[in-house]
Amino acid sequence: MNNTAETLETTLDRVCPGIIAQWAPVVDSDGAFPSESIRALASEGLLGALSSKASGGLELGLAGAARIVRRVAEECGSTAMVLTMHYSATAVVEAFGPLETRRAISSISHLTTLAFSEAGSRSHFWAPASTAERRNGHIVLNASKSWVTSASNAASYVWSSRPVAADGLSTIWPVPASAEGIQVRGPFHGLGLRGNDSLPVGASDVKVPPEAMMGSDGRGFDIMMNVALPTFSVLSAACSVGLMAGGLRRTIEHATRTRHEDAGTSLADLPTIRAYIARMQVKTDMCDALLADTINAIAAARPDATLRILECKTAAGETANKVLDLGMRVCGGAAFRKDVAVERFFRDARASGVMAPTTDILYDFIGKAVCGMPLFGRSHE
Protein backbone atom coordinates (compact mmCIF):
# COMPACT_ATOMS: atom_id res chain seq x y z
CA MET A 1 0.00 0.00 0.00
CA ASN A 2 1.34 3.45 -0.93
CA ASN A 3 1.69 6.06 1.78
CA THR A 4 -0.90 8.48 0.41
CA ALA A 5 -4.14 9.82 1.85
CA GLU A 6 -6.00 8.79 -1.28
CA THR A 7 -4.77 5.21 -1.10
CA LEU A 8 -5.58 5.00 2.60
CA GLU A 9 -9.14 6.20 2.00
CA THR A 10 -9.57 3.73 -0.85
CA THR A 11 -8.37 0.89 1.34
CA LEU A 12 -10.63 1.88 4.23
CA ASP A 13 -13.61 2.27 1.91
CA ARG A 14 -13.05 -1.29 0.74
CA VAL A 15 -12.32 -3.01 4.06
CA CYS A 16 -14.63 -1.17 6.48
CA PRO A 17 -18.07 -1.37 4.80
CA GLY A 18 -17.35 -4.90 3.72
CA ILE A 19 -15.49 -7.18 6.10
CA ILE A 20 -15.56 -5.10 9.28
CA ALA A 21 -19.23 -4.11 8.97
CA GLN A 22 -20.11 -7.72 8.11
CA TRP A 23 -18.50 -9.14 11.24
CA ALA A 24 -19.37 -6.36 13.70
CA PRO A 25 -22.79 -7.76 14.75
CA VAL A 26 -21.29 -11.21 15.32
CA VAL A 27 -18.39 -9.77 17.32
CA ASP A 28 -20.88 -7.96 19.52
CA SER A 29 -23.49 -10.70 19.94
CA ASP A 30 -20.96 -13.47 20.58
CA GLY A 31 -18.39 -11.39 22.48
CA ALA A 32 -15.90 -12.72 19.94
CA PHE A 33 -12.51 -11.25 19.13
CA PRO A 34 -12.67 -9.55 15.68
CA SER A 35 -10.15 -11.92 14.12
CA GLU A 36 -11.43 -11.61 10.56
CA SER A 37 -11.45 -7.81 10.72
CA ILE A 38 -7.94 -7.65 12.16
CA ARG A 39 -6.70 -10.07 9.50
CA ALA A 40 -8.24 -7.89 6.79
CA LEU A 41 -6.56 -4.78 8.17
CA ALA A 42 -3.27 -6.63 8.59
CA SER A 43 -3.35 -7.92 5.02
CA GLU A 44 -3.43 -4.28 3.87
CA GLY A 45 -0.44 -3.46 6.07
CA LEU A 46 -2.53 -1.24 8.35
CA LEU A 47 -1.22 -2.79 11.57
CA GLY A 48 2.04 -1.07 10.59
CA ALA A 49 0.47 2.39 10.25
CA LEU A 50 2.62 3.83 13.06
CA SER A 51 5.65 1.70 12.32
CA SER A 52 8.51 3.41 10.49
CA LYS A 53 9.45 2.47 6.96
CA ALA A 54 12.78 1.28 8.30
CA SER A 55 10.80 -1.21 10.40
CA GLY A 56 8.75 -2.28 7.41
CA GLY A 57 5.73 -0.16 8.29
CA LEU A 58 3.70 2.52 6.52
CA GLU A 59 4.86 5.44 8.68
CA LEU A 60 1.50 7.23 8.40
CA GLY A 61 1.99 9.12 11.65
CA LEU A 62 -0.56 9.86 14.34
CA ALA A 63 -2.94 11.53 11.87
CA GLY A 64 -2.99 8.42 9.70
CA ALA A 65 -3.53 6.09 12.65
CA ALA A 66 -6.33 8.31 13.94
CA ARG A 67 -8.02 8.24 10.53
CA ILE A 68 -7.91 4.44 10.48
CA VAL A 69 -9.29 4.09 14.03
CA ARG A 70 -12.05 6.65 13.38
CA ARG A 71 -13.22 4.94 10.19
CA VAL A 72 -13.08 1.46 11.68
CA ALA A 73 -15.08 2.63 14.73
CA GLU A 74 -17.90 3.70 12.40
CA GLU A 75 -18.45 -0.01 11.82
CA CYS A 76 -17.07 -1.85 14.86
CA GLY A 77 -16.01 -0.34 18.18
CA SER A 78 -14.29 -3.52 19.32
CA THR A 79 -12.01 -3.62 16.28
CA ALA A 80 -11.24 0.09 16.69
CA MET A 81 -10.24 -0.39 20.33
CA VAL A 82 -7.98 -3.33 19.45
CA LEU A 83 -6.28 -1.05 16.91
CA THR A 84 -6.06 1.80 19.43
CA MET A 85 -4.15 -0.33 21.91
CA HIS A 86 -2.00 -1.90 19.18
CA TYR A 87 -0.95 1.52 17.88
CA SER A 88 -0.36 2.87 21.41
CA ALA A 89 1.97 -0.02 22.17
CA THR A 90 3.60 0.28 18.75
CA ALA A 91 4.44 3.94 19.44
CA VAL A 92 6.43 2.89 22.52
CA VAL A 93 8.24 0.08 20.72
CA GLU A 94 9.06 2.33 17.76
CA ALA A 95 10.60 4.88 20.11
CA PHE A 96 12.52 2.51 22.40
CA GLY A 97 12.44 -1.06 21.14
CA PRO A 98 15.08 -2.95 19.12
CA LEU A 99 14.76 -3.14 15.34
CA GLU A 100 13.94 -6.85 15.43
CA THR A 101 10.93 -6.22 17.66
CA ARG A 102 9.84 -3.22 15.60
CA ARG A 103 9.95 -5.30 12.41
CA ALA A 104 7.92 -8.06 14.05
CA ILE A 105 5.21 -5.62 15.12
CA SER A 106 4.96 -4.07 11.66
CA SER A 107 4.46 -7.49 10.09
CA ILE A 108 1.02 -8.72 9.11
CA SER A 109 0.87 -11.30 11.90
CA HIS A 110 2.01 -9.48 15.06
CA LEU A 111 -0.57 -7.76 17.26
CA THR A 112 0.69 -5.93 20.34
CA THR A 113 -0.99 -4.05 23.19
CA LEU A 114 -0.38 -2.08 26.37
CA ALA A 115 -0.30 -3.85 29.74
CA PHE A 116 -0.30 -0.95 32.20
CA SER A 117 -3.49 -1.10 34.29
CA GLU A 118 -3.29 -3.13 37.47
CA ALA A 119 -5.55 -4.20 40.30
CA GLY A 120 -3.27 -2.43 42.79
CA SER A 121 -2.98 0.93 41.03
CA ARG A 122 -6.35 0.89 39.22
CA SER A 123 -6.74 4.03 37.08
CA HIS A 124 -3.37 5.37 38.28
CA PHE A 125 -1.65 3.35 35.57
CA TRP A 126 1.56 5.39 35.89
CA ALA A 127 2.32 3.81 39.30
CA PRO A 128 2.45 0.02 38.83
CA ALA A 129 2.53 -2.36 41.76
CA SER A 130 4.12 -5.18 39.75
CA THR A 131 7.75 -6.03 40.32
CA ALA A 132 10.89 -6.63 38.27
CA GLU A 133 13.85 -8.34 39.93
CA ARG A 134 17.24 -9.36 38.63
CA ARG A 135 17.87 -13.08 39.14
CA ASN A 136 20.58 -15.24 37.62
CA GLY A 137 21.10 -12.98 34.64
CA HIS A 138 17.38 -12.51 33.92
CA ILE A 139 14.75 -9.96 34.82
CA VAL A 140 11.88 -11.72 36.58
CA LEU A 141 8.45 -10.11 36.36
CA ASN A 142 5.55 -10.68 38.73
CA ALA A 143 2.28 -8.84 38.24
CA SER A 144 -1.49 -8.82 38.29
CA LYS A 145 -2.58 -6.73 35.31
CA SER A 146 -6.29 -5.93 35.54
CA TRP A 147 -7.31 -4.96 31.99
CA VAL A 148 -5.29 -5.83 28.90
CA THR A 149 -7.02 -5.36 25.54
CA SER A 150 -6.44 -8.26 23.11
CA ALA A 151 -5.07 -10.19 26.08
CA SER A 152 -5.46 -13.68 24.65
CA ASN A 153 -4.89 -12.67 21.03
CA ALA A 154 -1.86 -10.35 21.19
CA ALA A 155 1.59 -11.65 20.35
CA SER A 156 3.27 -9.28 22.80
CA TYR A 157 2.62 -6.79 25.59
CA VAL A 158 4.25 -3.45 26.33
CA TRP A 159 4.55 -4.06 30.05
CA SER A 160 5.09 -1.76 33.03
CA SER A 161 6.71 -2.69 36.32
CA ARG A 162 8.36 -1.03 39.25
CA PRO A 163 12.01 -0.18 38.56
CA VAL A 164 14.61 -2.89 39.01
CA ALA A 165 17.01 -0.74 41.02
CA ALA A 166 16.67 2.91 40.03
CA ASP A 167 14.51 5.64 41.51
CA GLY A 168 11.30 6.42 39.71
CA LEU A 169 7.82 5.00 39.33
CA SER A 170 8.17 2.44 36.56
CA THR A 171 10.15 0.66 33.88
CA ILE A 172 8.86 -0.59 30.51
CA TRP A 173 9.46 -4.02 28.95
CA PRO A 174 8.38 -5.88 25.81
CA VAL A 175 6.93 -9.20 26.98
CA PRO A 176 6.00 -12.05 24.61
CA ALA A 177 2.48 -13.28 25.27
CA SER A 178 3.85 -16.81 24.93
CA ALA A 179 6.35 -16.36 27.77
CA GLU A 180 6.27 -19.03 30.45
CA GLY A 181 4.41 -17.75 33.49
CA ILE A 182 1.90 -15.57 31.64
CA GLN A 183 -1.68 -16.36 32.63
CA VAL A 184 -4.65 -14.81 30.82
CA ARG A 185 -7.90 -15.01 32.78
CA GLY A 186 -11.14 -14.86 30.83
CA PRO A 187 -13.39 -14.76 28.97
CA PHE A 188 -14.60 -11.16 28.78
CA HIS A 189 -18.34 -10.51 29.23
CA GLY A 190 -18.92 -6.79 28.88
CA LEU A 191 -21.66 -4.27 28.32
CA GLY A 192 -19.93 -2.78 25.28
CA LEU A 193 -16.81 -3.31 23.17
CA ARG A 194 -17.67 -6.94 23.69
CA GLY A 195 -15.05 -8.29 21.29
CA ASN A 196 -12.04 -6.38 22.54
CA ASP A 197 -10.75 -9.33 24.62
CA SER A 198 -9.95 -7.10 27.60
CA LEU A 199 -8.89 -9.49 30.35
CA PRO A 200 -6.75 -9.72 33.47
CA VAL A 201 -3.23 -10.99 32.80
CA GLY A 202 -0.98 -12.36 35.50
CA ALA A 203 2.76 -12.86 35.46
CA SER A 204 4.38 -15.45 37.68
CA ASP A 205 8.19 -15.36 37.52
CA VAL A 206 8.17 -14.37 33.84
CA LYS A 207 11.73 -14.04 32.54
CA VAL A 208 12.87 -11.36 30.10
CA PRO A 209 16.46 -10.42 29.16
CA PRO A 210 17.80 -7.27 30.89
CA GLU A 211 18.68 -5.74 27.52
CA ALA A 212 15.00 -5.84 26.51
CA MET A 213 14.30 -2.88 28.80
CA MET A 214 12.76 -0.01 26.82
CA GLY A 215 14.31 3.27 27.87
CA SER A 216 16.22 3.33 31.13
CA ASP A 217 15.35 1.85 34.49
CA GLY A 218 12.88 4.04 36.37
CA ARG A 219 12.00 6.23 33.38
CA GLY A 220 8.79 4.46 32.44
CA PHE A 221 6.71 7.39 33.66
CA ASP A 222 8.31 9.63 31.05
CA ILE A 223 7.59 7.07 28.31
CA MET A 224 3.98 6.77 29.44
CA MET A 225 3.40 10.53 29.55
CA ASN A 226 5.33 11.52 26.42
CA VAL A 227 4.62 8.58 24.10
CA ALA A 228 1.89 6.21 25.27
CA LEU A 229 -0.58 8.72 26.74
CA PRO A 230 -0.65 11.17 23.79
CA THR A 231 -1.08 8.30 21.34
CA PHE A 232 -3.76 6.58 23.39
CA SER A 233 -5.68 9.79 24.14
CA VAL A 234 -5.79 10.84 20.50
CA LEU A 235 -6.76 7.38 19.24
CA SER A 236 -9.32 6.90 22.00
CA ALA A 237 -10.86 10.20 20.91
CA ALA A 238 -10.78 8.99 17.29
CA CYS A 239 -12.61 5.85 18.38
CA SER A 240 -15.27 7.90 20.17
CA VAL A 241 -15.70 10.20 17.16
CA GLY A 242 -16.05 7.17 14.90
CA LEU A 243 -18.73 5.71 17.19
CA MET A 244 -20.59 9.02 17.03
CA ALA A 245 -20.34 9.13 13.25
CA GLY A 246 -21.44 5.51 12.91
CA GLY A 247 -24.38 5.97 15.26
CA LEU A 248 -25.35 9.22 13.55
CA ARG A 249 -25.32 7.59 10.10
CA ARG A 250 -27.58 4.78 11.25
CA THR A 251 -29.90 7.19 13.04
CA ILE A 252 -30.29 9.25 9.87
CA GLU A 253 -30.93 6.10 7.83
CA HIS A 254 -33.67 5.03 10.22
CA ALA A 255 -35.25 8.49 10.44
CA THR A 256 -35.39 8.98 6.69
CA ARG A 257 -36.61 5.49 5.81
CA THR A 258 -39.18 4.92 8.55
CA ARG A 259 -42.60 6.26 7.59
CA HIS A 260 -45.93 6.95 9.25
CA GLU A 261 -48.32 5.14 6.93
CA ASP A 262 -51.33 7.20 7.99
CA ALA A 263 -49.67 10.52 7.14
CA GLY A 264 -47.26 9.32 4.48
CA THR A 265 -44.37 11.12 6.22
CA SER A 266 -40.99 9.97 7.51
CA LEU A 267 -39.61 10.50 10.99
CA ALA A 268 -37.24 13.08 9.49
CA ASP A 269 -40.25 15.15 8.43
CA LEU A 270 -40.81 15.99 12.10
CA PRO A 271 -38.98 19.17 13.20
CA THR A 272 -38.28 17.65 16.62
CA ILE A 273 -36.50 14.68 15.05
CA ARG A 274 -34.49 16.90 12.72
CA ALA A 275 -33.45 19.04 15.69
CA TYR A 276 -32.18 15.98 17.57
CA ILE A 277 -30.24 14.82 14.50
CA ALA A 278 -28.82 18.33 14.05
CA ARG A 279 -27.55 18.24 17.63
CA MET A 280 -25.91 14.90 16.98
CA GLN A 281 -24.21 16.28 13.88
CA VAL A 282 -22.97 19.46 15.61
CA LYS A 283 -21.58 17.55 18.59
CA THR A 284 -19.83 15.02 16.34
CA ASP A 285 -18.29 17.77 14.21
CA MET A 286 -17.11 19.68 17.29
CA CYS A 287 -15.24 16.66 18.61
CA ASP A 288 -13.87 15.89 15.16
CA ALA A 289 -12.50 19.44 14.97
CA LEU A 290 -10.93 19.18 18.44
CA LEU A 291 -9.35 15.86 17.44
CA ALA A 292 -7.84 17.43 14.31
CA ASP A 293 -6.57 20.41 16.29
CA THR A 294 -4.99 18.11 18.88
CA ILE A 295 -3.09 16.23 16.18
CA ASN A 296 -1.93 19.55 14.72
CA ALA A 297 -0.87 20.79 18.15
CA ILE A 298 1.25 17.68 18.73
CA ALA A 299 2.83 17.87 15.27
CA ALA A 300 3.71 21.55 15.71
CA ALA A 301 4.81 21.11 19.36
CA ARG A 302 2.44 23.91 20.29
CA PRO A 303 2.42 25.14 23.91
CA ASP A 304 -1.19 23.97 24.28
CA ALA A 305 -0.48 20.42 23.04
CA THR A 306 -0.67 18.82 26.50
CA LEU A 307 -3.97 20.54 27.23
CA ARG A 308 -5.40 19.40 23.90
CA ILE A 309 -4.25 15.81 24.55
CA LEU A 310 -6.14 15.81 27.84
CA GLU A 311 -9.18 17.52 26.35
CA CYS A 312 -9.68 15.41 23.24
CA LYS A 313 -10.28 12.08 25.01
CA THR A 314 -12.42 13.76 27.66
CA ALA A 315 -14.59 15.69 25.23
CA ALA A 316 -15.02 12.89 22.72
CA GLY A 317 -15.80 10.27 25.35
CA GLU A 318 -18.35 12.42 27.16
CA THR A 319 -19.94 13.73 23.98
CA ALA A 320 -20.25 10.27 22.44
CA ASN A 321 -22.55 9.27 25.29
CA LYS A 322 -24.76 12.30 24.61
CA VAL A 323 -24.80 11.77 20.85
CA LEU A 324 -25.70 8.10 21.10
CA ASP A 325 -28.32 8.84 23.74
CA LEU A 326 -29.92 11.19 21.23
CA GLY A 327 -29.71 8.46 18.62
CA MET A 328 -31.62 6.10 20.89
CA ARG A 329 -34.24 8.78 21.46
CA VAL A 330 -34.69 9.48 17.75
CA CYS A 331 -35.04 5.81 16.84
CA GLY A 332 -37.40 5.12 19.74
CA GLY A 333 -38.42 1.54 20.35
CA ALA A 334 -36.66 0.44 17.18
CA ALA A 335 -33.35 1.52 18.74
CA PHE A 336 -33.55 -1.48 21.05
CA ARG A 337 -33.44 -3.83 18.07
CA LYS A 338 -30.10 -5.25 17.00
CA ASP A 339 -30.76 -4.67 13.29
CA VAL A 340 -30.87 -0.88 13.68
CA ALA A 341 -27.47 -1.13 15.44
CA VAL A 342 -27.72 2.18 17.29
CA GLU A 343 -27.86 0.37 20.63
CA ARG A 344 -24.48 -1.27 19.90
CA PHE A 345 -22.85 2.11 19.40
CA PHE A 346 -24.68 3.39 22.49
CA ARG A 347 -23.12 0.59 24.58
CA ASP A 348 -19.66 0.78 23.01
CA ALA A 349 -19.43 4.53 23.70
CA ARG A 350 -19.74 3.97 27.45
CA ALA A 351 -16.29 2.43 27.76
CA SER A 352 -14.20 5.56 27.16
CA GLY A 353 -15.11 7.22 30.44
CA VAL A 354 -13.78 4.34 32.55
CA MET A 355 -10.64 3.59 30.55
CA ALA A 356 -7.56 4.94 32.31
CA PRO A 357 -6.97 7.77 32.52
CA THR A 358 -10.67 7.98 33.36
CA THR A 359 -12.75 11.01 32.47
CA ASP A 360 -12.87 12.14 36.10
CA ILE A 361 -9.08 12.01 36.38
CA LEU A 362 -8.72 13.87 33.08
CA TYR A 363 -11.02 16.61 34.31
CA ASP A 364 -8.77 16.99 37.35
CA PHE A 365 -5.69 17.18 35.10
CA ILE A 366 -7.36 19.73 32.83
CA GLY A 367 -8.34 21.83 35.83
CA LYS A 368 -4.77 21.76 37.12
CA ALA A 369 -3.39 22.64 33.70
CA VAL A 370 -5.59 25.68 33.19
CA CYS A 371 -4.95 26.84 36.77
CA GLY A 372 -1.18 26.68 36.24
CA MET A 373 -0.70 23.78 38.65
CA PRO A 374 1.54 20.72 38.06
CA LEU A 375 -0.40 17.66 36.95
CA PHE A 376 1.48 15.40 39.35
CA GLY A 377 3.15 15.85 42.70
CA ARG A 378 6.90 15.95 43.06
CA SER A 379 7.06 12.22 43.65
CA HIS A 380 5.92 11.72 40.05
CA GLU A 381 8.39 14.06 38.40
NORBELRA-V218123 format. One record per residue. N is the residue number from 0. OMEGA is omega in whole degrees, -180 to 180 (NA if undefined). NEAR is the number of other C-alpha atoms within 12 Angstrom. Layout:
BEGIN
N OMEGA NEAR
N OMEGA NEAR
END
This chain:
BEGIN
0 178 26
1 -179 19
2 177 24
3 180 16
4 -179 19
5 180 14
6 179 18
7 180 29
8 179 22
9 179 19
10 -180 29
11 180 34
12 177 22
13 -173 19
14 -171 30
15 -180 36
16 -179 23
17 -172 20
18 -175 28
19 178 35
20 -179 32
21 -175 19
22 -175 32
23 179 41
24 179 33
25 177 26
26 -178 33
27 -175 36
28 -177 24
29 -174 21
30 -174 27
31 175 30
32 -176 40
33 -174 39
34 -178 30
35 180 24
36 179 39
37 178 40
38 180 26
39 178 29
40 180 39
41 -179 28
42 176 20
43 -180 30
44 -172 34
45 172 46
46 179 49
47 -177 46
48 -180 43
49 179 45
50 -179 39
51 176 27
52 177 23
53 178 18
54 -177 26
55 -178 27
56 -177 34
57 179 33
58 -179 29
59 179 30
60 -177 33
61 179 39
62 179 29
63 179 34
64 179 43
65 179 42
66 180 39
67 -178 46
68 -179 46
69 -178 43
70 179 40
71 -179 49
72 177 43
73 -180 40
74 -175 48
75 179 54
76 -179 52
77 179 54
78 179 50
79 179 50
80 175 51
81 178 45
82 180 50
83 -179 47
84 176 47
85 -179 49
86 179 51
87 177 48
88 179 54
89 -180 47
90 179 43
91 -179 44
92 179 44
93 -177 39
94 -170 25
95 -176 31
96 177 30
97 -176 23
98 -179 21
99 179 18
100 180 33
101 179 33
102 179 28
103 -178 29
104 -180 45
105 -179 38
106 -175 32
107 -173 26
108 -171 25
109 176 34
110 178 43
111 -176 43
112 176 47
113 174 51
114 -177 48
115 -173 50
116 -178 39
117 178 34
118 -176 24
119 -178 21
120 179 25
121 -175 23
122 175 25
123 -172 27
124 -177 37
125 -177 40
126 -175 35
127 175 36
128 -178 28
129 -173 38
130 174 35
131 -177 36
132 177 27
133 180 21
134 174 16
135 176 11
136 178 12
137 166 19
138 -177 31
139 -177 31
140 172 39
141 -174 32
142 169 34
143 179 34
144 -172 40
145 -177 35
146 177 37
147 178 44
148 -178 47
149 -171 46
150 -176 40
151 -180 35
152 180 33
153 175 36
154 -179 29
155 177 35
156 166 43
157 -160 46
158 176 50
159 175 49
160 168 45
161 179 36
162 177 35
163 -177 31
164 -173 19
165 170 16
166 180 18
167 -176 25
168 -171 34
169 175 38
170 -174 42
171 -178 50
172 165 47
173 -176 45
174 176 40
175 179 34
176 -180 33
177 -177 21
178 178 23
179 -180 19
180 176 22
181 178 31
182 176 26
183 -177 32
184 -177 22
185 3 23
186 -180 24
187 174 28
188 -173 21
189 176 25
190 -180 21
191 -176 33
192 -167 45
193 -180 39
194 -173 42
195 172 46
196 -179 38
197 -171 39
198 171 34
199 177 28
200 177 38
201 175 35
202 179 35
203 -179 21
204 177 24
205 -176 32
206 172 31
207 179 33
208 180 23
209 -177 27
210 178 20
211 -179 27
212 178 33
213 -171 37
214 -180 29
215 -178 26
216 178 30
217 -177 32
218 180 32
219 179 40
220 179 35
221 179 27
222 179 36
223 -174 42
224 -173 28
225 -178 24
226 -174 31
227 -176 43
228 178 37
229 -180 39
230 -179 44
231 -178 42
232 -180 48
233 -177 52
234 173 51
235 175 56
236 178 54
237 177 52
238 180 51
239 178 57
240 178 56
241 177 45
242 176 54
243 -178 54
244 179 42
245 178 41
246 178 46
247 -179 44
248 -179 29
249 176 35
250 179 42
251 179 32
252 -180 23
253 -176 31
254 -178 35
255 -177 22
256 -177 19
257 -174 24
258 170 18
259 -174 15
260 -177 10
261 -178 7
262 -178 11
263 -178 12
264 176 16
265 174 22
266 -178 29
267 176 26
268 179 20
269 179 19
270 -180 15
271 179 16
272 179 26
273 180 25
274 178 21
275 180 29
276 178 39
277 178 23
278 177 25
279 -179 37
280 -178 30
281 -178 22
282 178 30
283 -179 39
284 178 26
285 -179 24
286 176 38
287 179 35
288 178 21
289 177 30
290 179 42
291 180 30
292 177 27
293 179 38
294 178 36
295 180 23
296 178 24
297 -178 28
298 -178 20
299 -177 13
300 -180 17
301 180 16
302 -178 15
303 -176 21
304 -179 28
305 179 36
306 180 35
307 179 35
308 179 45
309 -175 42
310 -170 39
311 178 44
312 -180 47
313 -176 41
314 -177 41
315 -180 47
316 180 46
317 -176 34
318 179 39
319 177 47
320 -180 34
321 -179 33
322 -178 45
323 173 45
324 176 33
325 178 35
326 177 46
327 -179 35
328 -180 30
329 -175 39
330 175 38
331 -178 21
332 180 15
333 -179 21
334 -180 28
335 177 21
336 -180 16
337 -174 20
338 177 18
339 172 31
340 -180 37
341 -179 44
342 176 41
343 178 44
344 176 49
345 -180 42
346 -178 36
347 -177 44
348 -177 47
349 -172 34
350 -173 37
351 -175 42
352 -178 30
353 177 25
354 -176 35
355 -5 33
356 -177 37
357 -180 29
358 -180 30
359 178 24
360 179 25
361 176 34
362 177 25
363 178 22
364 -180 27
365 178 30
366 177 18
367 -177 19
368 -177 23
369 176 18
370 178 12
371 -179 12
372 176 14
373 -179 18
374 -178 24
375 175 20
376 -176 10
377 -179 10
378 -180 13
379 -173 21
380 NA 19
END
